[in-house]
Amino acid sequence: MTFEVIKEDTRTSARLGRIYTAHGVVETPVFMDVGTLGTVKALDPRDLVENNAQVVLGNTYHLMLRPGKEVIAAAGGLHKFMRWDGPILTDSGGFQVFSLAKMRKLTEEGCHFHSHIDGHKFFLGPKESMEMQRILGSDIAMVFDECLPYPCDRARAEKSVEQTLRWAERSKAQPRAEGQLVFGIVQGGVYDDLRRHCAEKLVEIGFDGYAVGGVSVGEPEEFMYQAVDASVPYLPKDAPRYVMGLGVMHQMAECVAKGIDMFDCVLPTRIARHGTAITRKGNVAIKAAKWEFDQGPVEEGCDCYCCRNFTRSYVRHLLHSGEILGARLLTIHNVYALNRFMREMRAAIADGTFYEWKETVRRETAGV
């Protein structure tokens, strides 16, 4: 068994579930912490355990460049290399097809890149991506796809979807690590019929789980929800569903209500490095002058290590002084806050109060 639905909400499409991986069981809905280069920035594996992280993400493109597949292979895979015993999901490098569009050339076989580090040329396609993910030994590997930009005209979207489907077939045909699950990725931009077509064809190919890709690429919020609505009805109920690149509280709650089980985003670590804390009442800029003398915690009522031990005044001082500890403490808080949020969400589904809980989240965090 790969995925088990424990309970379904009666008022929405939210569900409580478990994903069974080679490195443990993942309770869903789940937020997955991004560790692009084999580390969640500013945190070590002990921090992740203490802050209730379930899954860490690695990135095939970046790990292929640094440290390279030979180093990872010599270490015995990414789990051993980074000393993380829990599940790992690896992105295929498909997002870099979007994010590094000025440094690559697409062909039928894959993507020719100029390295963002030193400009050297290298190639990444379905075969190369899946080979690297096999060496990484991730619990969940993503197929190689093309992440579309927003906006994107229909002609390009149609061509891209067909390319993504051909790459999905080739990705699935590649050897995988023992116990490794492989997820397909639904693309299609803002075109509902293309999303449906892509989802149905991916299900025909057959994967262990399915992601909704091409969101969080600059589109308005309503188009993100539209992409989910256009994809989920055509995905199997007995497989996990994953929205890629999403980590905003109220957006995750709305997507869970639409039937999504998994999320990831660089948001909690990135904004921590810029002095911003995630709270249930919205993001808070701790570097702001109004906190200079404030002796309260970063978030009232939070029991993370940062909030139990340090004040807004002190964390603000560290940030303004350029001290590494400031970014580390805020990262601890943000990672804890999102994992706490997901625990609350799972509890609300379990006790039948999810809809009311979701509406409270919408009012508190989205300012509605």
BAFI-709457 format. One record per residue: y, z, x of N, C-alpha, C, O, CB in turn; residue in three letters. Coordinates in steps of 0.02 Angstrom, whole numbers, plus 50000, padded with zeros to 5 digits. Glycine has a CB too. Layout:
YZXYZXYZXYZXYZXALA...
# end
This chain:
499405000050042500005000050000500635000050044500695004050090500005006149952MET501094995450029501724995150066502274999050030502675002450063501944987850074THR502294998649964502835001649926502565004549861502145001449828503394996449911PHE502795010349844502575013849784503185016049744503625019449771502125019849801GLU503215014349681503745016649637503515023249606502995023549572503915011449582VAL503895028549618503715035249594503995036449524503655039249481503985040649643ILE504615034349513504925035349448505465030049437505805028149484505235042449443LYS505525027749376506045023049357506535026449310506335030049265505735016749323GLU507175025149321507695027949278507675024649209507535018649204508395027249310ASP507815028449158507775025649090508395021949067508365017849021507635031249041THR508975023249099509595020149078509835014549124510275010649105510135025349074ARG509545014149183509735008949231509095006249263508535007949242510225011749286THR509175001949313508594999249349508445003149413508065000849455508704991949366SER508755009049420508635013149479507905015449481507605016649429509105019349480ALA507635016049541506965018649547506885022949610507215021749661506455012949548ARG506455027849604506275032249659505635029449690505155028049654506175039649635LEU505615028649756505035025549786504865028049855505205032249883505125018249788GLY504325025149882504105026649950503885020149983503515016249954503535031949951ARG504135019050045503905013450086503445016350139503625021150174504505009450118ILE502845013450145502365015950194502385011450256502245005550252501635016050163TYR502575014450312502625010650375502165013650428501875019050418503355010650400THR502105010150483501675012450538501925018850570501545022350603501625007050591ALA502565020450560502855026550590503095031450537503555035350550503425024750636HIS502805031250478502965036250428503175033450362503275027350354503495040550454GLY503245037950314503435036150246504195036750238504495041650260503075040750194VAL504495031750207505215031650194505325032950120505075029250078505525024850216VAL505715038050105505895039650036506485035250015506995034950051506065047250027GLU506425031849959506965027449936507245029949869506895033149831506715020249929THR507885028349856508355024349894508525027449962508545033549969508985023349854PRO508635023150011508755025450079509345021850111509435015850100508125024550122VAL509745025550149510245022550193509955022650263509715027850286510935026250190PHE509975017050298509685016350364510245016050416510705012150410509235010150369MET510185020350467510705020950517510645015450571510105014250597510685027850550ASP511205012250585511195006450630511215008650703511675012150725511785001750614VAL510705006350740510675007550812510585000850847510044999450875510105012450831GLY511094996750846511054989750868510694988850934510244984750940511754986850873THR510884992750984510614992051052510104997451068510014999251126511174992251102LEU509765000051017509275005151028509575012151030509265016751056508915003851092GLY510175012851002510485019450996510985019350939511365014650931510835021351062THR510975024550898511505025550849512085028550887512025034050914511275030150788VAL512625025050891513165026750937513375034050932513515036650878513775022350924LYS513385037450991513595044351000513065049450982513165055450990514205045750959ALA512485047150957511955051750936511315050550975511185044950997511825051150860LEU510915055950983510255055151013509735056150958509905058150902510155060251072ASP509095054750972508575055450920508545062350888508415062850828507905053750949PRO508675067650926508675074350897509225074950844509125078050792508765079650951ARG509815072150859510355072250810510145068650746510295071050691510995068850839ASP509805063050753509595059250694509125063350651509185063450590509265052650715LEU508655066750682508185070850645508555076450609508435077750550507645073850691VAL509015079750645509375085350616509845083250559510015087250516509785088850669GLU510035076850559510475074250507510105070050455510405066150419511035070150538ASN509445071050454509015068350401508965060750399508835057850347509265070750334ASN509075057550457508985050250460508245048550451507815051950478509255047450527ALA508115043350413507425041150403507245034950443506695034550471507305039850330GLN507705030150445507575023650477508155021950523508735023150506507465018050423VAL508005019250582508505016750628508435009150633507885006550635508445020050698VAL509005005650635509004998350642509134996350714509564999250747509524995150596LEU508764991350737508924988050800509084980750786508914978150733508334988750850GLY509404977450834509614970550823509284965950875509354966950935510374969850827ASN508914961050850508524956650893508974952850942508824952451001508134951750851THR509524950050917509974946150960510224950451018510164948451076510584943550919TYR510484956351003510784960451055510254963151103510374963351164511164966251023HIS509674965351077509164968051121508834962651163508574964151217508634971751080LEU508834956551139508574950951179509014949851241508774948151295508544944551137MET509674950851232510134949951288510154956051334510154955351395510844948551262LEU510164961851305510174968151343509754973351308509914975051251510904970751353ARG509224975951338509014975151407508574969051419508414967651477508664981151430PRO508354965551366507914959851373507194961651355506994967451359507934957051443GLY506814956551336506144957951310505674960651364505204964351348505844951651281LYS505794958851428505354961251481505414968851489504904972251498505514957851547GLU506024971351485506124978651492505824982351433505494987451442506884980151497VAL505934979751372505644982951312504884982751315504564987751299505894979351248ILE504604977151336503874976651340503594981651391503084984751379503664969551360ALA503934982251448503704986951500503724994151475503324998351497504144986251563ALA504184995651429504245002451402503725003851348503625009551329504945003551374ALA503404998551323502914999351270503194998751201502905001151152502585005951276GLY503774995351195504094994351130504714998651121504855003051161503614995851075GLY505094997151069505735000451058505665007851042506085011851063506114996951002LEU505155009751004505065016850988505025021051052505375026051059504425017850946HIS504605018951098504525022751160505145022251205505335027051238503905020251198LYS505455016351205506035015351247506605020051228506925022951271506275008051243PHE506725020751162507285024851139507075031851117507495035951097507645021451082MET506415033351121506155039951104506295041951032506485047551017506435045151151ARG506195037050987506265038250915505585037250884505295031850888506805033450883TRP505325042450852504655042150824504625039750752504085038650725504335048950829ASP505205039050720505215037050650505215029450643505185025850692505825039850616GLY505245027050581505255019750568505865016350597506405019150600505215018550494PRO505755010150619506295005750644506264999250605505734996350596506225004550720ILE506844996850583506924990150555507334986150604507834988550630507264990350484LEU507124979950617507514975650661507794969650623507424966150589507094973250720THR508444968550630508744962550605508514956750648508354957650707509534963050604ASP508504950850621508214945050655508684941550703508464937650745507974940150605SER509334943050698509834939150733510184934250687510654930750707509524935450791GLY509954933950624510264929350576510994931050562511394926550549509874929450512GLY511164937550565511864939350552512314936550607512894934750593511944946950548PHE512064936050668512464933350723512584925850715513054923150743512124934750790GLN512154922550676512284915550659512944915050621513314910150628511704912550617VAL513094920250581513734920650546514284923550590514824920450596513654925050483PHE514164929350620514704932950655514924929650720515494930650742514484939950669SER514484925750750514644922350813514684914750803514484910850846514134924050867LEU514944912650745514944905650726515294901150777515124895350785515274904750658ALA515794903950813516164900050862515794899250928516014895650972516844903250874LYS515234902750934514864902750997514154900250989513724901851030514854909751027MET514024896350938513344893950926513344887050895513844884750869512964898850882ARG512754883750898512634877250867511974877550831511464879150861512654871450920LYS511974875950766511364876050725510984869550731511274864050731511544877450652LEU510324870150734509884864450730509314866150682509274871750657509604862450801THR508884861350669508304862650625507854868050655507544871850618507904856250614GLU507814868350720507354873050753507634880050756507254884850760507204870750822GLU508304880850755508604887450761509324886950783509694882650760508214891650810GLY509524891450827510234892050845510314892450921510014896550954510544898150811CYS510734888050947510924888151018511554892451025512074890850997511034880951046HIS511494897951061512044902651069512344902151140512004900451188511814909751055PHE512994903751144513304905751206513364913251203513684915951158514004902151218HIS513054916751250513064924051250513774926751245514224924351279512734926751312SER513874931651201514524934851194514684939151255515244941451263514554939051130HIS514184940351298514284944651357514544940651416515064942451445513624948051376ILE514194935251433514394931451493514414923951482514534920251529513934933051550ASP514284921651420514344914651404513734910451419513734904451405514904911851440GLY513194913351447512614909251463512274906851399512294910151347512114913251507HIS511954901051404511644897951346510934900651336510564901651384511634890351353LYS510754901851273510064903551257509924901451185510384899951147509934911151267PHE509284901451167509074898951102508714904351062508324908151090508624892751110PHE508864904650997508534909450953508374905850888508814903350853508984915650940LEU507734905650872507504902750809506974907150778506854912750802507234895650820GLY506644904850725506134909050693505594911350741505404917250740505814905250636PRO505344906950784504804908650830505044913850881504714918850893504554902450867LYS505624912650910505894917150961506084923950932505954929150963506504913950996GLU506374923850872506574930050840505964934350824505964940450837506974928650776SER505454931350795504864935150776504474937450838504164942750837504414930950731MET504484933450891504154935550953504504941750981504174946551002504164929851006GLU505174941750981505544947451006505424953550962505344959150987506294945851008MET505394952650896505274958350852504564960950859504444966950850505404956250779GLN504094956550876503414958850891503404963250954503074968350956502934952850899ARG503774961151005503824965051067504174971651054503974976851080504194961051121ILE504704971451013505054977650995504594982450958504664988550964505674976050952LEU504114979650920503644983750884503954987350825503744992850807503344988750930GLY504454984250794504784987450737504304987950678503834984050672505404983550717SER504434992850636504014993750576504164988450524503714986250488504135000650546ASP504794986250521505004981050474505384975850513505884977350546505434983950415ILE505154969550510505494963950543505784959450489505474958250438504994960050589ALA506384957050502506714952550455506614945350477506614943850537507464954250450MET506534940850429506474933750446507134931250474507664933950460506264929650383VAL507084925950513507694922750540507994918550485507654914550453507524918350603PHE508644919450473508974915850418509684914050439509904915850494508994920250354ASP510034910450396510734909150407511144913150357511094912050296510894901550401GLU511534917850382511984921750340512614917650327512984915950374512164928550373CYS512734916050264513304911750246513964915650247513974921650231513194908650178LEU514514912350264515164915550261515434915450190515164912050146515664912150308PRO515974919150178516344918750116517054916750133517364919850176516324925550076TYR517344911650100517024907350050516594901950083516634900650144517554904050006PRO516174898850042515734893550066515634888550010515454890349954515044896450091CYS515754882050025515694877049971514954875949953514504877449992516014870449992ASP514854873249893514174872649867513724868249910513134869849921514194869949796ARG513984862749934513574858149973513294861650034512704860850051513984851949994ALA513714865450068513474868950127512964874350107512464875350141514054872050166ARG513114877850052512664883150030511974880250013511464883250030512954886749969ALA511954874549979511314871449962510914869750025510314871150029511424865149921GLU511244866750073510914864850136510664871050173510104871050200511384860750181LYS511074876250173510894882350209510304885850178509864888350213511494887050211SER510274886050111509714889350077509064885950094508564889250108509824889350000VAL509054879350094508444875750111508244877050184507654877650200508524868150099GLU508744877450228508594879050298508304886150304507824887250340509234878450341GLN508614890750268508374897650269507654898150244507254901950271508824902150226THR507474894250193506794894250167506294891350216505744893850223506764890450101LEU506494886050251506044883250302505944888150359505384888950385506324876550329ARG506484891550379506434896550432506014902550408505654905550449507124898950454TRP506054904250345505654909850319504914908350324504514912650343505844911350245ALA504724902150307504024900150313503794900550385503244903050399503914893150286GLU504204898150431504024898250502503994905450528503564907150569504514894150543ARG504454909650504504454916650525503814920150504503514923750543505064920350496SER503614918950443503014922250418502394920050456501914923950464502924920850343LYS502384913850480501794911150514501714913950585501184913050615501844903650517ALA502224917350611502184919850680501764926250684501724929950636502884921050707GLN501454927450743501104933850752501584939750745502174939150759500764933950822PRO501314945350723501724951350715501394957250749500794957150764501854952850641ARG501774962550761501504968650790501034971950740501084970750680502074973450810ALA500584976050765500114979550722500484983750670500894987950688499634983850763GLU500324982750607500634986550553501334984450535501644987450491500644993650572GLY501594979250568502294977150556502364973750488501984969150472502534972550613GLN502854975950449503014972750386503554967450398503954968150444503264977950333LEU503554962150358504054956850364504394955850297504074955250245503714950150388VAL505064955750299505464954950239505804948050239506044945750290506004960550234PHE505814944850180506204938850170506914940550151507064946150130505884934450118GLY507374935650158508084936750144508344931450096508314925550110508504936750210ILE508604933750039508884929249988509594927450008510014931850016508864932549918VAL509724920950014510394918450025510604914049966510214913049920510434914450092GLN511214911449969511444907249914512184908049900512444904949853511064908849852GLY512524912149939513244912949929513394915749860513074920349836513594906449939GLY513904912849828514124915249762513814911149705514024911549648514894915049756VAL513314907049722513014902449673512374905449645511864905849679512884895549705TYR512404907649582511844911249551511204907149551510664909849565512024913149480ASP511244900649537510644896649534510324895849603509704895449608510794889849505ASP510734895649655510454895249723510124901849742509604901849775511014893449774LEU510414907349722510104913949734509414914249699508924916449729510564919649708ARG509394912049637508754912249601508244907749635507674909749645508864909949527ARG508454901749653508004897049686507734900049751507134899749764508364890349701HIS508174902949791507964905849854507484911649843506974912149878508584908149894CYS507644915949796507214921749782506514919449759506014921949783507534926149728ALA506494914649713505844912349687505424909149742504814910249744505954907449630GLU505734905249785505364902049839505114907149890504554906449916505794896649873LYS505514912149905505304917449951504704921149923504234922949960505874922249965LEU504714922449858504144925949827503524921649830502964924249839504314927749753VAL503594915049824503024910549831502734910949901502124910949910503234903249815GLU503174911349951502934911950020502574918650028502044919050059503524911350071ILE502874923950001502564930550000502764934850059502564933550116501824929749999GLY503144940150045503354944850097503224952050075503074953350017504094943850114PHE503284956550122503164963650108503764966950073503684972150041503014967350172ASP504344963950079504954966350048505464960750048505364955550080505234972550083GLY506024961850014506514956550006507224959450012507374964749985506434952949938TYR507654955750049508344957850057508814953050022508664947150015508524958350132ALA509374955749999509924951649975510414951050032510744955850050510264954749910VAL510454945050062510884943850119511524940450099511624938650042510524939750170GLY511964939550148512594936050136513084939950095513524936950063512454929650103GLY513034946650095513534950850063513874954950117513644955150174513214955450007VAL514414958350099514824961950147515064957350203515084959250262514414967850177SER515254951250184515514946450233516234944550215516474939150232515064940150236VAL516574949150180517264947950163517394946050091517964944750071517544942850206GLY516864945850051516944943949981517204949749939517094955549957516274941449952GLU517544948349883517744953749838517134957449811516584954649809518154950949779PRO517234963749792516684967949770516284964849713515674965349711516944974749749GLU516634961649666516274958949608515774953449627515264952649594516774956249557GLU515924949749682515464944549704514844947549737514304944649734515814939849752PHE514924953349768514354956849796513864958849741513264957649745514574963049837MET514144961949688513724963849631513404957749599512834957949576514134967849580TYR513774952249596513524946049566512914943549606512424941249577514074940749564GLN512964944049673512404941749715511784945949702511224943249702512594942249790ALA511864952449692511294956849676511004955049608510404954349601511514964249678VAL511444954249559511214952549491510854945849488510394944949449511814952349443ASP511064941249532510764934549532510094934349570509734929449565511244929549562ALA509944939649607509344939649649508794944249623508214942249621509534941749719SER508974950449604508474955549588507984953549533507384954949540508824961949568VAL508204950349479507724948749425507144944349447506634944049413508084945449368PRO507224940849503506714936149525506304938749584505914935149615507034929549544TYR506404945149600506024948349653505494953049623505624956049571506494952349701LEU504924953749655504384957849625504564965149622504904967849666503744956949665PRO504334968449569504474975549561504084979949609504274985649621504334977649490LYS503534977249635503114981249679503274980249753502854981649796502384979649666ASP503884977949768504104977049837504804980049844505204979749797504104969549857ALA504964982949902505624985849911506164980349914506044974849937505644989949975PRO506764982149891507334977549889507904980649930508034986649926507564976149816ARG508224976549969508674978850022509314974850020509294968650025508334978350092TYR509894978150013510534974850021510784976050092510874981750113511064977349968VAL510894970650128511054971150199511804972250210512214968850179510824964950236MET511974976950255512664977750277513104981750230513714980950232512964971250287GLY512804985950187513194989650137513114997150148512564999650154512974987650066LEU513695000750151513665007950162514225011850128514365017550148513695009250235GLY514535008950077515055012350039514725016049981514325013049944515605007350014VAL514895022349972514525026549924514485023649854513935022649828514845033249920MET515045022149823515015019949754514685013149747514375011649696515715019649724HIS514745008849798514415002349797513655003149802513284999549768514674997849854GLN513425007649844512705008849849512435011649783511895009649760512555013749906MET512805016249751512585019049688512525013549635512045013449596513065024549664ALA513015009049632512995003549583512404998849597512084996449551513654999649583GLU512284997549661511734993149678511054996349664510584992849643511774991049751CYS510985002849674510375006249655510265005649580509695004749557510395013749677VAL510795006249542510745005349469510504998449450510244997449395511415006749436ALA510604993649495510384986749483509684985349512509434979749507510884981849514LYS509374990549542508694989749565508594989249640508054987349663508414983849535GLY509104990949680509064990649753508804997249781508945002549754509744988849784ILE508414996849836508095002649865508345004449936508265010149957507365001549867ASP508634999649972508785000650043509474997950060509704992950032508244997250086MET509795001350108510464999350131510525000750206510155004850234511025003050092PHE510984997250238511184998950307511904996850317512164992550282510724995450359ASP512234999950365512924998150381513145001650444512925007250459513394999950322CYS513584998350483513875001550542514455006150523514725009650567514124996250591VAL514645006350460515235009950438515275017150462515795019050490515265009850363LEU514765021350452514845028450470514995029650543515395034150560514235032250451PRO514685025750587514825026750659515475023350680515845026050721514235024050701THR515605017550652516215013850673516855017550654517305018350695516215006850642ARG516895019850591517515023050571517575030050602518135032550610517555023650495ILE517005033050620517045039550656517405038650722517815042850741516345042450667ALA517265033250757517585031950822518335030750814518715031350862517255026050857ARG518535028950754519255027850741519565033750705520135033250681519345021550700HIS519205039350700519505045450674519465046450600519865050250572520195045650694GLY518995043050565518945043650493518295046850472517755045150497519015036750460THR518345051550425517755055050398517585052350329518025050850289517885062650395ALA516935051750316516685049950250516585056350210516245060950233516025045850254ILE516875056750150516775062550106516615060150036516715054250020517395067150106THR516385064649994516235062849924516855061149885516805058249831515865068549890ARG517445062749910518065061149875518455055649911519055054949903518505067349869LYS518085051649951518405046049986518465047350060518335052950084519075044749957GLY518665042250097518745042850169519375046750186519875046350151518755035950201ASN519335050650239519895054850260520055053450333519625053850376519725062350250VAL520685051750347520915050450415521065057150449521595060050438521545045750416ALA520605059550489520685066050522521215065850576521465071150596520015068350552ILE521405060050599521935059550649522625060450619523125060850656521895052750684LYS522665060850553523325061350520523685067850539523365072950551523245060850445ALA524335067550541524745073250562524655079350517524725084950540525475071350564ALA524495078250453524455083950407523885088750424523875094350398524375081550336LYS523415086750467522855091050484522975094950550522525098350574522215087050489TRP523565094250579523675097150646523535104650649523265107050699524395095950667GLU523705108250596523605115550596523055117750547522965123750536524255118950579PHE522695112950518522215114550466521585117750494521255114850538522035108250426ASP521425123650469520845127350495520225126550451519735130250460521015134650502GLN520245121950405519655120550363519195115650396519375112550446519865118050295GLY518595114750369518115109950396518325102750379518765101650337517405111350369PRO517995098050411518135090950397518045089450323518455085850293517685086350439VAL517515092150293517405091450221517205098250192516715101250215516865086050205GLU517575100650143517405106950111516715106650080516555101750046517935108850058GLU516315111750092515655112150062515105108550101514525108950082515685109449995GLY515285105050155514795101450195514475106350244514825110350274515115095350232CYS513815105850253513485110350300513205106750361512705108950390512935114150265ASP513515101050380513315097750442513545101950501513945106550494513615090650445CYS513295100350560513475104150620514225104250633514505109350651513105101250681TYR514545098550623515265098050634515635102650586516065106550607515505090850624CYS515485102350522515855106150472515705113650476516125117750458515705103550403CYS515105115450498514935122550504515295125950562515385132050561514185123350513ARG515495122050611515725125150674516435123450695516725127050735515275123150728ASN516725118050669517375115850695517865114450638517675113350581517275109550738PHE518505114450656519035113450606519325106450611519235102850660519585118650616THR519675104550557520035098150559520535098150617520615093050651520395096850491ARG520865103650627521355104150681521045102650748521325098850788521675111150682SER520455105550761520135104650826519885097450834519975094450886519555109550834TYR519565094850782519305087950786519875083050795519825078250833518895086150723VAL520435084350760521025080050768521285080350840521455075250869521585082250720ARG521305086250868521515087150938521075083050985521325079651030521505094550958HIS520415083350975519955079551018520085072051012520085068551063519225081150999LEU520175069750952520295062550941520935060250974520955055051006520315061050867LEU521455064250966522105062350996522095062851072522485059551106522655066750968HIS521645066851098521595067751170521105062751202521025062651263521375074751187SER520795058751160520315053951186519665057051210519305054151250520625050151242GLY519515063051185518905066451205518295063751167518325062951106518965074051193GLU517755062351203517155059451173516875063951118516605061451069516625058351227ILE516955070551126516675075051076516965073851007516615074850957516795082251097LEU517585071751003517885070550937517515065150899517355066150840518615068450945GLY517375059450932517005054050900516295056250884516015054450833517005047750944ALA516005060250929515315062550918515275067150856514825066350815515045066250980ARG515735071850850515725076550794515835072850727515505074350678516265081850803LEU516295068050727516405064350665515805059850648515645058850590517045060050670LEU515475057150700514875053150688514325057450658513995055350610514635049850753THR514225063450685513745068050657513895069250583513445069050540513735074750696ILE514535070650568514715071850499514575065850455514285066450401515445073850494HIS514785059850477514725053950434513995052050421513815050250366515075048050466ASN513585052550473512865051050464512555056150417512165054350373512495051050533VAL512725062550426512475067750382512705066550310512315067150263512705074750406TYR513345064750302513635063850235513275058350196513135059150137514375062250240ALA513135052650229512805047250193512065048850179511815047150126512855040750233LEU511735052250226511035054150212510995059550159510525059750119510695056550277ASN511485064050156511525069050103511645065550035511355067349985512095074150117ARG512075060550037512225056749976511595053449948511485053549888512755051349991PHE511175050749992510565047549969510065052749943509695051349896510245043550026MET510055058649973509625063949946509845065949876509425066949831509635070149993ARG510495066449865510765068049799510565062549749510395063949692511525068849802GLU510605056349772510435050749728509695051049708509525050149650510585044149763MET509265052249757508555052649741508415058449693507995057849647508135053649806ARG508765064049703508665069849658508895068149587508585070249539509055075949685ALA509445064449582509705062549515509215057949479509125058549418510395059249522ALA508915053249515508405048949484507815053149462507545052249407508185043349533ILE507605057749505507025061849491507115066149429506645067049390506865066349550ALA507725068949419507815073449362508125070049300508295073449251508255079249382ASP508205063449304508435059749245509175059749233509405058149178508105062349186GLY509575061649283510305062049275510665056749315511265057349327510565068849295THR510315051449336510615046649382511235043349353511735042649388510105041349400PHE511215041149291511785037549263512415041849264512945039449285511635035349191TYR512365048049243512945052549243513185053849315513785054049328512775059249208GLU512705054649360512865055749431513235049749459513735050449494512225057149471TRP512995043749444513305037649468514025037049443514465035049481512905031549446LYS514145038649380514815038149354515285043249386515875041849396514815039149278GLU515025049149403515425054049439515605051449508516175052249531515045060749445THR515125048349542515245045449608515785040049603516235039649645514595042549637VAL515735035849552516225030449544516925033249536517395030649566516045026149483ARG516995038549497517665041549487517915044849551518505044349568517645046649430ARG517475048349586517685052149645517815047849706518325048649739517155057349662GLU517355043249721517415039549785517775032949778518055030449827516735038449813THR517755029849718518085023449710518785024249680519155019349673517675018949665ALA518975030449663519635031649635519725028849566520285027249546520145028949679GLY519175028149528519205025349460519205030949409519235029549349518615020449447VAL
# end
